[in-house]
Amino acid sequence: MVHPYLQRRQGLEPVTYPSEDVRKALERTLGVPIFQEQVMQVAILAAGFTAGEADELRRSMAAWKRKGGLEKFHDKMIDGMTRGGYDPAFAEQIFRQIQGFGEYGFPESHAASFALLAYASCWLKRHEPEAFLAAMLNSRPMGFYSPSTLVQDARRHGVRVLNVDIMKSSWNATLEPVDNTRPAVLLGMNQIKGMRPAAAGRIEAARGARPFPSTADLARRAELDRHDLDVLAGADALRFVPSTQLRRQPNRRLVRAAGIVTGRQQPRTAGGVVFVTLEDEHGQINLIVRLKIAARYRDALLNAQLLGASGVWQSASGVQHLIVGHMADLTHLLDGLVTKSRDFH
């Protein structure tokens, strides 16, 4: 029924009515029965059904694929329409359409409700695709599209999606500001297979106190066991923010970074401040390590070849650096690679 209706709506097929009675029932859908109520009207007006018989027909339409029962209406429908002057072929066509309603037929009220939801969803997907994706992910289980399908479709339509990050992610997906452009969708920890809500809650609580400088600190303060760490690592949620992403962060954002130590400087005039240069595959990251932090993490500061750091990102007038709050020696991850920094005092 959908295709004839669309054909008629587009003017590609003529709109015809075999009688005025049928016109009364089907005129607003261009002569094609779309809703269950219209089938009941046709049965009453064209085939002589009583209101009670028409309602019984409606109930049978909804259940006939499971229980059968429509067949008993066949002869009554055909005979009634034929006696009313309708062509037997037309009567058979109407009955076949009634059988088709067992596949998809809706009451008009249900159809209107679904149409409103579909329209609102399409509007959001077109005009606020980031919010739409986050809402879809946070409403699961719903529908039959997997999170991966939703994310890939969003990316094809220009939505920036950020992977789960224990320094930022909540349990649900959230919107993450990105420069002055449209926000990105930051995936929530609920997308990690095997992640437990209680563990995610402890991560968020511990992160609120201060950033995690290392995996060991994360495990200790968030009380994570081997299972929790394994699922986080498997989802690549323990990675550090690369230099390319750091350079896009706004002023005063809490961030973390890691890189090869290529330089250390401690000028006499700097009051004990140490300036460290890290380098990753994308570029350089400048660290400012104040006296108290330098003393607290002295071994990592002086000896690390691969250094992880977290703290406050400062970005103003084209000058960018990381004010370090925590550091961790990650040299063990180099797997034997030897590096050398240029140190100045």
MARGUZA-768743 format. One record per atom (N, C-alpha, C): x, z, y; residue in three letters. Coordinates in steps of 0.02 Angstrom, whole numbers, padded with zeros to 5 digits, always signed. Example, Ala and Ser with C-alpha at 12.3 -4.5 7.8 and 13.67 -1.06 7.14 Angstrom:
+00660+00390-00284Ala
+00615+00390-00225Ala
+00660+00390-00165Ala
+00642+00354-00112Ser
+00684+00357-00053Ser
+00645+00394+00002Ser
END
This chain:
+00041+00000-00061Met
+00000+00000+00000Met
+00042+00000+00063Met
+00102+00029+00059Val
+00143+00034+00119Val
+00162-00035+00146Val
+00182-00080+00101His
+00204-00146+00123His
+00148-00187+00154His
+00089-00191+00125Pro
+00034-00227+00159Pro
+00018-00197+00227Pro
+00021-00131+00232Tyr
+00007-00099+00297Tyr
+00058-00121+00349Tyr
+00122-00118+00331Leu
+00174-00138+00378Leu
+00169-00212+00396Leu
+00154-00253+00346Gln
+00146-00325+00359Gln
+00090-00336+00410Gln
+00034-00301+00401Arg
-00022-00309+00447Arg
-00005-00280+00516Arg
+00030-00225+00517Arg
+00048-00195+00581Arg
+00093-00241+00622Arg
+00136-00278+00588Gln
+00182-00324+00623Gln
+00151-00393+00635Gln
+00088-00401+00617Gly
+00055-00465+00628Gly
+00075-00519+00579Gly
+00105-00501+00524Leu
+00128-00551+00475Leu
+00075-00564+00421Leu
+00022-00525+00421Glu
-00031-00533+00371Glu
-00097-00519+00407Glu
-00149-00559+00395Pro
-00213-00548+00429Pro
-00246-00483+00406Pro
-00282-00451+00453Val
-00320-00391+00437Val
-00391-00412+00418Val
-00411-00396+00357Thr
-00477-00416+00333Thr
-00513-00356+00303Thr
-00580-00359+00306Tyr
-00622-00307+00277Tyr
-00677-00341+00237Tyr
-00688-00322+00175Pro
-00740-00354+00135Pro
-00811-00334+00155Pro
-00816-00280+00194Ser
-00882-00259+00217Ser
-00875-00210+00275Ser
-00931-00198+00308Glu
-00931-00150+00363Glu
-00919-00079+00338Glu
-00943-00064+00278Asp
-00931+00003+00250Asp
-00856+00015+00240Asp
-00822-00035+00213Val
-00749-00028+00203Val
-00714-00025+00271Val
-00738-00063+00320Arg
-00708-00059+00387Arg
-00711+00012+00414Arg
-00768+00046+00404Lys
-00775+00114+00429Lys
-00722+00160+00400Lys
-00705+00150+00337Ala
-00657+00194+00304Ala
-00585+00175+00318Ala
-00571+00110+00328Leu
-00502+00087+00329Leu
-00479+00055+00394Leu
-00522+00053+00445Glu
-00503+00016+00506Glu
-00441+00044+00539Glu
-00434+00110+00541Arg
-00376+00139+00577Arg
-00311+00129+00540Arg
-00314+00109+00476Thr
-00252+00091+00439Thr
-00253+00017+00420Thr
-00286-00022+00461Leu
-00284-00095+00457Leu
-00309-00122+00389Leu
-00359-00089+00361Gly
-00389-00114+00300Gly
-00354-00093+00236Gly
-00302-00052+00241Val
-00264-00031+00183Val
-00273+00044+00173Val
-00294+00067+00114Pro
-00303+00140+00103Pro
-00235+00174+00100Pro
-00224+00221+00146Ile
-00160+00256+00149Ile
-00168+00330+00129Ile
-00223+00361+00148Phe
-00233+00433+00137Phe
-00285+00445+00084Phe
-00280+00503+00052Gln
-00327+00522+00000Gln
-00399+00523+00026Gln
-00408+00547+00087Glu
-00476+00550+00115Glu
-00508+00481+00120Glu
-00467+00429+00133Gln
-00494+00362+00138Gln
-00519+00336+00071Gln
-00483+00354+00018Val
-00506+00335-00049Val
-00573+00367-00064Val
-00581+00430-00044Met
-00645+00463-00054Met
-00701+00428-00014Met
-00685+00407+00048Gln
-00735+00372+00088Gln
-00755+00306+00056Gln
-00706+00268+00031Val
-00722+00204-00002Val
-00766+00216-00063Val
-00750+00268-00101Ala
-00789+00283-00161Ala
-00862+00298-00143Ala
-00871+00335-00087Ile
-00939+00353-00066Ile
-00976+00293-00035Ile
-00942+00259+00011Leu
-00975+00205+00049Leu
-00983+00141+00009Leu
-00934+00125-00033Ala
-00935+00060-00067Ala
-00956+00063-00139Ala
-00946+00121-00172Ala
-00961+00125-00244Ala
-01017+00173-00260Ala
-01045+00206-00208Gly
-01103+00249-00220Gly
-01087+00316-00249Gly
-01025+00341-00244Phe
-01008+00407-00268Phe
-01042+00460-00225Phe
-01059+00516-00255Thr
-01080+00574-00216Thr
-01018+00608-00187Thr
-01028+00653-00140Ala
-00971+00690-00111Ala
-00935+00730-00164Ala
-00973+00760-00211Gly
-00942+00799-00264Gly
-00901+00755-00311Gly
-00928+00696-00328Glu
-00891+00649-00371Glu
-00828+00624-00336Glu
-00832+00612-00272Ala
-00773+00589-00234Ala
-00719+00642-00233Ala
-00739+00706-00227Asp
-00689+00760-00227Asp
-00657+00767-00296Asp
-00698+00757-00348Glu
-00670+00759-00417Glu
-00620+00701-00426Glu
-00636+00643-00396Leu
-00589+00586-00399Leu
-00524+00604-00364Leu
-00530+00638-00307Arg
-00469+00658-00270Arg
-00425+00703-00312Arg
-00456+00753-00344Arg
-00416+00799-00385Arg
-00384+00762-00444Arg
-00419+00716-00473Ser
-00392+00677-00529Ser
-00334+00633-00507Ser
-00338+00605-00445Met
-00283+00565-00419Met
-00219+00605-00415Met
-00224+00668-00395Ala
-00165+00710-00386Ala
-00133+00730-00452Ala
-00173+00729-00506Ala
-00148+00755-00570Ala
-00143+00704-00625Ala
-00162+00641-00611Trp
-00170+00595-00667Trp
-00104+00578-00702Trp
-00048+00579-00667Lys
+00016+00564-00699Lys
+00033+00618-00751Lys
+00011+00679-00738Arg
+00026+00734-00784Arg
-00028+00741-00838Arg
-00091+00734-00818Lys
-00146+00751-00864Lys
-00191+00691-00880Lys
-00184+00636-00845Gly
-00231+00581-00854Gly
-00297+00598-00822Gly
-00349+00562-00840Gly
-00416+00579-00816Gly
-00446+00531-00767Gly
-00405+00484-00741Leu
-00433+00435-00694Leu
-00475+00383-00729Leu
-00461+00371-00793Glu
-00494+00316-00829Glu
-00570+00324-00829Glu
-00593+00386-00829Lys
-00666+00396-00832Lys
-00702+00373-00769Lys
-00663+00362-00715Phe
-00693+00338-00653Phe
-00693+00262-00648Phe
-00658+00229-00694His
-00649+00156-00689His
-00716+00119-00689His
-00756+00131-00741Asp
-00818+00093-00746Asp
-00866+00109-00688Asp
-00868+00173-00670Lys
-00913+00192-00616Lys
-00893+00159-00550Lys
-00828+00156-00538Met
-00803+00124-00476Met
-00818+00049-00476Met
-00801+00015-00531Ile
-00811-00058-00534Ile
-00885-00075-00532Ile
-00925-00040-00572Asp
-00997-00054-00574Asp
-01029-00041-00506Asp
-01010+00015-00475Gly
-01040+00033-00410Gly
-01023-00018-00356Gly
-00961-00041-00355Met
-00941-00089-00304Met
-00972-00157-00317Met
-00976-00175-00381Thr
-01007-00240-00398Thr
-01081-00241-00378Thr
-01116-00186-00393Arg
-01187-00182-00373Arg
-01195-00185-00297Arg
-01142-00163-00261Gly
-01145-00165-00188Gly
-01126-00232-00159Gly
-01113-00280-00202Gly
-01098-00348-00178Gly
-01025-00364-00170Gly
-00981-00321-00195Tyr
-00909-00333-00189Tyr
-00886-00375-00248Tyr
-00834-00415-00235Asp
-00804-00457-00287Asp
-00772-00411-00340Asp
-00784-00424-00404Pro
-00753-00382-00456Pro
-00677-00379-00452Pro
-00645-00433-00431Ala
-00572-00432-00423Ala
-00551-00383-00369Ala
-00590-00381-00314Phe
-00575-00333-00261Phe
-00585-00262-00286Phe
-00638-00251-00325Ala
-00651-00184-00352Ala
-00593-00162-00397Ala
-00568-00208-00440Glu
-00511-00191-00482Glu
-00449-00175-00441Glu
-00440-00213-00387Gln
-00383-00200-00343Gln
-00386-00130-00313Gln
-00446-00110-00290Ile
-00455-00043-00262Ile
-00440+00010-00314Ile
-00462-00001-00375Phe
-00449+00050-00427Phe
-00374+00055-00442Phe
-00339-00002-00444Arg
-00266+00000-00455Arg
-00231+00038-00399Arg
-00256+00029-00338Gln
-00227+00067-00282Gln
-00240+00142-00290Gln
-00298+00159-00315Ile
-00313+00229-00327Ile
-00264+00258-00379Ile
-00250+00218-00431Gln
-00200+00241-00480Gln
-00132+00250-00447Gln
-00115+00205-00401Gly
-00051+00211-00365Gly
-00046+00274-00324Gly
-00103+00301-00303Phe
-00102+00363-00264Phe
-00075+00421-00305Phe
-00079+00416-00371Gly
-00049+00468-00412Gly
+00026+00472-00404Gly
+00057+00418-00379Glu
+00130+00417-00369Glu
+00149+00448-00302Glu
+00109+00436-00249Tyr
+00133+00456-00183Tyr
+00077+00479-00136Tyr
+00014+00476-00156Gly
-00041+00487-00108Gly
-00038+00555-00075Gly
-00054+00556-00010Phe
-00053+00617+00030Phe
-00120+00627+00063Phe
-00142+00690+00072Pro
-00194+00703+00120Pro
-00168+00686+00190Pro
-00212+00667+00234Glu
-00189+00647+00301Glu
-00155+00704+00338Glu
-00179+00766+00329Ser
-00148+00823+00364Ser
-00076+00833+00342Ser
-00063+00825+00276His
+00005+00831+00252His
+00049+00776+00279His
+00022+00715+00280Ala
+00061+00658+00305Ala
+00080+00669+00378Ala
+00033+00695+00418Ala
+00047+00707+00489Ala
+00101+00759+00498Ala
+00099+00812+00457Ser
+00150+00865+00461Ser
+00220+00838+00443Ser
+00223+00799+00389Phe
+00287+00770+00369Phe
+00312+00721+00421Phe
+00266+00683+00451Ala
+00287+00635+00502Ala
+00318+00670+00562Ala
+00289+00726+00582Leu
+00317+00764+00639Leu
+00387+00789+00623Leu
+00396+00816+00562Leu
+00462+00840+00542Leu
+00513+00783+00540Leu
+00490+00726+00513Ala
+00536+00668+00508Ala
+00555+00644+00577Ala
+00508+00641+00623Tyr
+00522+00617+00691Tyr
+00570+00665+00726Tyr
+00557+00730+00722Ala
+00601+00779+00754Ala
+00671+00777+00725Ala
+00675+00770+00658Ser
+00741+00766+00626Ser
+00780+00704+00648Ser
+00745+00648+00651Cys
+00778+00586+00674Cys
+00802+00592+00745Cys
+00761+00623+00788Trp
+00781+00632+00858Trp
+00844+00674+00862Trp
+00846+00730+00826Leu
+00905+00774+00827Leu
+00966+00738+00800Leu
+00957+00701+00745Lys
+01014+00667+00714Lys
+01042+00614+00762Lys
+00999+00583+00801Arg
+01022+00532+00848Arg
+01054+00562+00911Arg
+01024+00614+00939His
+01045+00639+01004His
+01089+00702+01000His
+01082+00742+00948Glu
+01123+00803+00939Glu
+01149+00805+00868Glu
+01191+00756+00849Pro
+01210+00751+00778Pro
+01250+00810+00753Pro
+01289+00842+00797Glu
+01328+00900+00775Glu
+01282+00959+00757Glu
+01234+00973+00801Ala
+01186+01027+00786Ala
+01145+01012+00724Ala
+01127+00947+00716Phe
+01088+00927+00658Phe
+01127+00940+00594Phe
+01191+00920+00592Leu
+01231+00931+00532Leu
+01238+01005+00517Leu
+01255+01045+00568Ala
+01263+01117+00557Ala
+01199+01148+00530Ala
+01142+01128+00558Ala
+01078+01155+00535Ala
+01063+01135+00463Ala
+01078+01071+00445Met
+01067+01049+00377Met
+01109+01088+00327Met
+01173+01098+00345Leu
+01217+01135+00300Leu
+01195+01207+00293Leu
+01171+01237+00347Asn
+01151+01307+00346Asn
+01083+01318+00315Asn
+01044+01264+00305Ser
+00977+01270+00277Ser
+00976+01259+00202Ser
+01033+01244+00172Arg
+01033+01230+00101Arg
+01018+01294+00062Arg
+00988+01288+00001Pro
+00972+01224-00031Pro
+00908+01192-00002Pro
+00913+01130+00017Met
+00858+01093+00045Met
+00871+01019+00035Met
+00820+00982+00014Gly
+00829+00911+00004Gly
+00874+00897-00056Gly
+00896+00835-00062Phe
+00937+00818-00121Phe
+01005+00790-00102Phe
+01024+00792-00037Tyr
+01091+00769-00018Tyr
+01140+00827-00023Tyr
+01198+00814-00053Ser
+01249+00865-00059Ser
+01283+00876+00008Ser
+01317+00934+00019Pro
+01354+00945+00081Pro
+01405+00890+00094Pro
+01438+00866+00041Ser
+01487+00813+00051Ser
+01455+00749+00078Ser
+01396+00732+00052Thr
+01361+00672+00076Thr
+01342+00680+00150Thr
+01317+00739+00168Leu
+01298+00752+00237Leu
+01358+00747+00284Leu
+01414+00777+00263Val
+01474+00777+00305Val
+01501+00706+00313Val
+01506+00669+00258Gln
+01532+00601+00262Gln
+01488+00556+00305Gln
+01423+00563+00300Asp
+01378+00524+00342Asp
+01388+00542+00416Asp
+01395+00607+00430Ala
+01405+00628+00499Ala
+01471+00600+00527Ala
+01523+00601+00487Arg
+01587+00575+00510Arg
+01583+00500+00524Arg
+01546+00464+00482Arg
+01537+00392+00495Arg
+01500+00379+00560Arg
+01462+00428+00583His
+01425+00420+00645His
+01460+00456+00704His
+01524+00469+00696Gly
+01564+00494+00752Gly
+01566+00569+00761Gly
+01539+00607+00714Val
+01540+00680+00720Val
+01608+00705+00694Val
+01638+00749+00733Arg
+01702+00778+00713Arg
+01687+00841+00672Arg
+01712+00843+00610Val
+01700+00899+00565Val
+01766+00932+00548Val
+01770+00998+00561Leu
+01830+01036+00548Leu
+01823+01074+00482Leu
+01875+01074+00443Asn
+01874+01109+00379Asn
+01871+01185+00389Asn
+01854+01220+00336Val
+01850+01293+00339Val
+01917+01322+00360Val
+01915+01371+00405Asp
+01977+01402+00431Asp
+01963+01477+00436Asp
+02002+01517+00400Ile
+01989+01589+00400Ile
+02000+01621+00468Ile
+02035+01587+00514Met
+02044+01613+00581Met
+01984+01602+00626Met
+01938+01557+00605Lys
+01881+01540+00648Lys
+01814+01539+00612Lys
+01813+01519+00550Ser
+01749+01506+00516Ser
+01709+01569+00504Ser
+01643+01563+00514Ser
+01596+01615+00494Ser
+01569+01596+00425Ser
+01519+01634+00402Trp
+01489+01617+00338Trp
+01453+01550+00343Trp
+01417+01538+00397Asn
+01381+01476+00409Asn
+01422+01428+00451Asn
+01402+01365+00451Ala
+01434+01315+00495Ala
+01417+01332+00568Ala
+01464+01319+00613Thr
+01455+01333+00684Thr
+01480+01273+00724Thr
+01462+01273+00788Leu
+01486+01221+00833Leu
+01547+01247+00870Leu
+01600+01207+00871Glu
+01664+01227+00899Glu
+01678+01184+00961Glu
+01687+01214+01020Pro
+01703+01174+01080Pro
+01769+01137+01070Pro
+01771+01075+01093Val
+01831+01034+01089Val
+01841+01001+01157Val
+01891+01025+01194Asp
+01904+00998+01261Asp
+01838+00995+01300Asp
+01828+00940+01335Asn
+01766+00931+01373Asn
+01720+00880+01340Asn
+01733+00865+01276Thr
+01693+00816+01240Thr
+01639+00851+01201Thr
+01605+00814+01158Arg
+01554+00844+01116Arg
+01585+00895+01068Arg
+01549+00946+01047Pro
+01578+00996+01003Pro
+01592+00967+00934Pro
+01634+01003+00897Ala
+01646+00987+00827Ala
+01605+01034+00784Ala
+01594+01015+00722Val
+01561+01059+00674Val
+01615+01093+00632Val
+01619+01159+00637Leu
+01666+01197+00598Leu
+01630+01221+00535Leu
+01654+01198+00477Leu
+01621+01216+00414Leu
+01626+01291+00402Leu
+01573+01319+00373Gly
+01572+01390+00358Gly
+01601+01405+00290Gly
+01616+01469+00279Met
+01645+01490+00215Met
+01594+01484+00158Met
+01530+01475+00175Asn
+01481+01465+00123Asn
+01489+01398+00087Asn
+01530+01353+00116Gln
+01544+01289+00083Gln
+01600+01293+00032Gln
+01632+01350+00026Ile
+01686+01358-00022Ile
+01657+01381-00089Ile
+01666+01341-00140Lys
+01640+01358-00206Lys
+01673+01421-00232Lys
+01633+01470-00250Gly
+01658+01533-00276Gly
+01670+01586-00223Gly
+01661+01569-00158Met
+01671+01618-00105Met
+01613+01667-00105Met
+01630+01732-00099Arg
+01578+01783-00100Arg
+01562+01806-00029Arg
+01497+01813-00014Pro
+01478+01832+00054Pro
+01511+01897+00077Pro
+01518+01945+00032Ala
+01548+02009+00052Ala
+01621+01999+00075Ala
+01658+01957+00039Ala
+01727+01943+00058Ala
+01730+01908+00125Ala
+01685+01860+00135Ala
+01683+01825+00200Ala
+01668+01873+00256Ala
+01623+01921+00244Gly
+01607+01970+00296Gly
+01667+02013+00313Gly
+01706+02032+00263Arg
+01766+02073+00276Arg
+01818+02033+00315Arg
+01824+01968+00300Ile
+01871+01926+00338Ile
+01852+01923+00411Ile
+01787+01912+00425Glu
+01765+01909+00494Glu
+01776+01975+00531Glu
+01762+02032+00496Ala
+01772+02097+00528Ala
+01845+02110+00543Ala
+01889+02095+00496Ala
+01961+02107+00506Ala
+01989+02060+00559Ala
+01966+01998+00560Arg
+01989+01949+00609Arg
+01968+01970+00680Arg
+01911+02004+00686Gly
+01889+02027+00752Gly
+01936+02077+00783Gly
+01972+02114+00741Ala
+02020+02163+00768Ala
+02083+02129+00793Ala
+02110+02083+00754Arg
+02169+02044+00774Arg
+02178+01987+00725Arg
+02213+01934+00745Pro
+02223+01876+00701Pro
+02266+01896+00641Pro
+02265+01853+00590Phe
+02304+01864+00530Phe
+02371+01827+00537Phe
+02427+01862+00539Pro
+02492+01827+00544Pro
+02515+01799+00477Pro
+02487+01822+00422Ser
+02510+01799+00357Ser
+02455+01808+00306Ser
+02465+01776+00248Thr
+02417+01783+00194Thr
+02416+01855+00168Thr
+02475+01886+00167Ala
+02478+01956+00144Ala
+02438+02002+00189Ala
+02442+01991+00255Asp
+02404+02031+00302Asp
+02329+02019+00292Asp
+02310+01956+00281Leu
+02241+01939+00268Leu
+02215+01976+00207Leu
+02252+01972+00153Ala
+02231+02004+00090Ala
+02224+02079+00098Ala
+02271+02109+00134Arg
+02271+02183+00142Arg
+02213+02206+00185Arg
+02205+02177+00244Arg
+02155+02203+00291Arg
+02083+02182+00272Arg
+02075+02124+00240Ala
+02009+02102+00219Ala
+01993+02122+00147Ala
+02039+02158+00114Glu
+02030+02183+00046Glu
+02011+02126-00002Glu
+02052+02074-00001Leu
+02039+02016-00043Leu
+02077+02022-00109Leu
+02046+02003-00163Asp
+02080+02003-00227Asp
+02106+01932-00243Asp
+02135+01924-00301Arg
+02164+01859-00320Arg
+02111+01804-00321Arg
+02051+01820-00344His
+01997+01770-00345His
+01983+01745-00275His
+01977+01791-00227Asp
+01962+01771-00158Asp
+02017+01727-00130Asp
+02079+01746-00140Leu
+02135+01706-00114Leu
+02139+01638-00147Leu
+02125+01635-00211Asp
+02127+01571-00247Asp
+02075+01522-00220Asp
+02013+01547-00209Val
+01961+01501-00185Val
+01975+01479-00113Val
+02003+01524-00072Leu
+02022+01505-00004Leu
+02077+01453-00004Leu
+02128+01465-00046Ala
+02183+01417-00049Ala
+02160+01350-00076Ala
+02115+01351-00126Gly
+02090+01289-00154Gly
+02051+01248-00104Gly
+02020+01283-00055Ala
+01982+01248-00003Ala
+02025+01231+00057Ala
+02090+01245+00054Asp
+02136+01232+00109Asp
+02116+01270+00172Asp
+02089+01331+00163Ala
+02066+01370+00220Ala
+02121+01415+00248Ala
+02179+01417+00215Leu
+02234+01461+00237Leu
+02287+01424+00277Leu
+02272+01360+00295Arg
+02323+01320+00328Arg
+02333+01343+00400Arg
+02390+01326+00431Phe
+02404+01336+00502Phe
+02388+01271+00539Phe
+02352+01285+00616Val
+02332+01236+00667Val
+02393+01194+00683Val
+02393+01125+00672Pro
+02453+01083+00688Pro
+02462+01077+00764Pro
+02525+01053+00784Ser
+02540+01048+00856Ser
+02493+01001+00892Ser
+02471+00948+00858Thr
+02425+00901+00891Thr
+02359+00935+00909Thr
+02336+00979+00865Gln
+02274+01014+00879Gln
+02284+01069+00930Gln
+02342+01102+00927Leu
+02357+01153+00976Leu
+02354+01126+01047Leu
+02380+01067+01057Arg
+02383+01039+01124Arg
+02314+01024+01153Arg
+02263+01024+01111Arg
+02195+01012+01135Arg
+02156+01077+01147Arg
+02187+01134+01131Gln
+02152+01197+01138Gln
+02148+01220+01211Gln
+02092+01253+01229Pro
+02086+01278+01298Pro
+02129+01339+01310Pro
+02139+01356+01372Asn
+02178+01414+01391Asn
+02146+01478+01364Asn
+02188+01525+01340Arg
+02169+01591+01316Arg
+02136+01589+01247Arg
+02139+01535+01211Arg
+02111+01531+01143Arg
+02158+01566+01094Arg
+02130+01606+01048Leu
+02170+01635+00994Leu
+02186+01580+00944Leu
+02250+01571+00929Val
+02272+01517+00885Val
+02327+01543+00838Val
+02345+01501+00791Arg
+02402+01514+00748Arg
+02438+01448+00734Arg
+02502+01453+00721Ala
+02542+01392+00711Ala
+02599+01409+00664Ala
+02630+01356+00638Ala
+02688+01364+00595Ala
+02732+01303+00603Ala
+02797+01313+00594Gly
+02843+01258+00598Gly
+02914+01279+00584Gly
+02957+01229+00578Ile
+03029+01241+00569Ile
+03057+01268+00635Ile
+03097+01321+00630Val
+03128+01349+00690Val
+03187+01304+00710Val
+03181+01272+00768Thr
+03235+01228+00791Thr
+03274+01257+00850Thr
+03250+01313+00878Gly
+03287+01342+00933Gly
+03262+01412+00951Gly
+03310+01455+00969Arg
+03294+01523+00994Arg
+03335+01534+01057Arg
+03303+01560+01108Gln
+03339+01576+01170Gln
+03318+01644+01195Gln
+03367+01684+01217Gln
+03353+01749+01247Gln
+03396+01757+01310Gln
+03373+01726+01365Pro
+03413+01730+01427Pro
+03420+01802+01450Pro
+03475+01818+01481Arg
+03488+01886+01506Arg
+03437+01905+01559Arg
+03413+01856+01595Thr
+03366+01869+01650Thr
+03294+01874+01628Thr
+03280+01869+01562Ala
+03211+01865+01539Ala
+03183+01932+01517Ala
+03219+01988+01528Gly
+03194+02054+01512Gly
+03179+02064+01438Gly
+03218+02035+01395Gly
+03210+02044+01323Gly
+03164+01993+01291Gly
+03133+01949+01329Val
+03089+01898+01301Val
+03130+01846+01264Val
+03105+01826+01205Val
+03139+01774+01166Val
+03094+01712+01167Val
+03125+01654+01180Phe
+03090+01590+01179Phe
+03108+01554+01115Phe
+03058+01536+01075Val
+03070+01505+01011Val
+03037+01436+01011Val
+03072+01387+00984Thr
+03043+01320+00976Thr
+03032+01305+00903Thr
+02969+01290+00886Leu
+02952+01269+00818Leu
+02939+01194+00818Leu
+02948+01164+00761Glu
+02933+01093+00755Glu
+02897+01079+00690Glu
+02840+01043+00694Asp
+02806+01020+00634Asp
+02809+00944+00633Asp
+02769+00913+00589Glu
+02775+00841+00581Glu
+02749+00802+00641Glu
+02716+00838+00688His
+02686+00803+00745His
+02722+00816+00811His
+02761+00869+00815Gly
+02794+00883+00878Gly
+02817+00955+00883Gly
+02829+00978+00944Gln
+02857+01045+00955Gln
+02804+01094+00979Gln
+02817+01158+00964Ile
+02774+01213+00986Ile
+02819+01266+01017Ile
+02804+01285+01078Asn
+02845+01334+01113Asn
+02814+01403+01108Asn
+02854+01452+01083Leu
+02831+01521+01076Leu
+02865+01565+01128Leu
+02827+01613+01154Ile
+02854+01666+01197Ile
+02845+01732+01161Ile
+02900+01764+01144Val
+02899+01826+01105Val
+02923+01883+01150Val
+02877+01927+01169Arg
+02894+01982+01214Arg
+02931+02037+01177Arg
+02960+02083+01216Leu
+03007+02131+01188Leu
+02979+02172+01130Leu
+02918+02199+01138Lys
+02890+02241+01085Lys
+02877+02201+01021Lys
+02852+02140+01030Ile
+02839+02097+00971Ile
+02905+02077+00938Ile
+02956+02063+00979Ala
+03021+02044+00952Ala
+03050+02101+00911Ala
+03041+02163+00934Ala
+03067+02220+00897Ala
+03028+02230+00832Ala
+02963+02221+00835Arg
+02920+02233+00776Arg
+02935+02183+00721Arg
+02948+02121+00739Tyr
+02958+02067+00690Tyr
+03030+02041+00693Tyr
+03077+02086+00703Arg
+03147+02067+00714Arg
+03174+02023+00658Arg
+03163+02042+00595Asp
+03192+02004+00539Asp
+03164+01933+00538Asp
+03099+01926+00545Ala
+03069+01859+00544Ala
+03093+01818+00604Ala
+03097+01850+00662Leu
+03117+01815+00722Leu
+03189+01789+00717Leu
+03234+01828+00690Leu
+03304+01809+00689Leu
+03323+01767+00628Leu
+03287+01774+00573Asn
+03311+01744+00511Asn
+03267+01689+00482Asn
+03204+01685+00503Ala
+03159+01636+00472Ala
+03180+01565+00488Ala
+03179+01523+00436Gln
+03187+01451+00447Gln
+03119+01417+00459Gln
+03068+01442+00423Leu
+02999+01419+00434Leu
+02960+01480+00457Leu
+02932+01476+00517Leu
+02902+01535+00549Leu
+02828+01522+00562Leu
+02786+01571+00544Gly
+02716+01569+00562Gly
+02704+01618+00619Gly
+02661+01599+00666Ala
+02648+01642+00724Ala
+02575+01636+00744Ala
+02547+01690+00770Ser
+02480+01688+00798Ser
+02479+01728+00863Ser
+02431+01711+00905Gly
+02427+01745+00970Gly
+02383+01706+01017Gly
+02396+01712+01081Val
+02355+01682+01134Val
+02388+01618+01159Val
+02349+01565+01159Trp
+02373+01500+01184Trp
+02365+01497+01259Trp
+02418+01479+01293Gln
+02415+01470+01366Gln
+02426+01397+01383Gln
+02379+01370+01422Ser
+02382+01300+01441Ser
+02359+01293+01512Ser
+02405+01276+01556Ala
+02389+01270+01627Ala
+02437+01221+01660Ala
+02410+01174+01699Ser
+02450+01126+01737Ser
+02499+01089+01692Ser
+02479+01074+01632Gly
+02521+01035+01587Gly
+02573+01075+01550Gly
+02578+01141+01564Val
+02626+01185+01529Val
+02589+01223+01475Val
+02614+01219+01413Gln
+02580+01249+01357Gln
+02629+01289+01314Gln
+02608+01350+01295His
+02648+01390+01250His
+02605+01442+01217His
+02631+01472+01165Leu
+02596+01523+01126Leu
+02627+01591+01139Leu
+02586+01637+01167Ile
+02609+01706+01177Ile
+02599+01742+01111Ile
+02653+01758+01077Val
+02650+01781+01008Val
+02626+01854+01004Val
+02580+01865+00957Gly
+02558+01933+00941Gly
+02580+01955+00872Gly
+02588+01906+00826His
+02609+01921+00758His
+02652+01863+00733His
+02699+01879+00689Met
+02742+01829+00659Met
+02750+01842+00584Met
+02767+01790+00547Ala
+02779+01797+00475Ala
+02833+01747+00455Ala
+02879+01770+00412Asp
+02931+01727+00385Asp
+02902+01687+00326Asp
+02898+01622+00334Leu
+02869+01578+00282Leu
+02923+01536+00248Leu
+02985+01557+00254Thr
+03040+01517+00228Thr
+03034+01502+00154Thr
+03003+01548+00117His
+02996+01538+00045His
+02955+01475+00028His
+02916+01450+00077Leu
+02876+01390+00065Leu
+02917+01326+00071Leu
+02979+01331+00094Leu
+03021+01272+00103Leu
+03048+01245+00037Leu
+03043+01285-00015Asp
+03065+01263-00082Asp
+03137+01238-00082Asp
+03182+01278-00050Gly
+03253+01263-00052Gly
+03278+01218+00004Gly
+03233+01190+00045Leu
+03256+01148+00101Leu
+03295+01190+00151Leu
+03354+01167+00169Val
+03397+01203+00216Val
+03387+01176+00286Val
+03375+01220+00334Thr
+03368+01200+00405Thr
+03415+01241+00447Thr
+03427+01219+00508Lys
+03471+01255+00553Lys
+03443+01251+00623Lys
+03441+01308+00657Ser
+03416+01310+00726Ser
+03474+01316+00775Ser
+03459+01300+00837Arg
+03508+01308+00891Arg
+03490+01372+00928Arg
+03533+01422+00923Asp
+03519+01487+00952Asp
+03562+01499+01013Asp
+03530+01521+01068Phe
+03566+01535+01130Phe
+03549+01606+01153Phe
+03600+01641+01177His
+03589+01710+01200His
+03620+01717+01269His
END
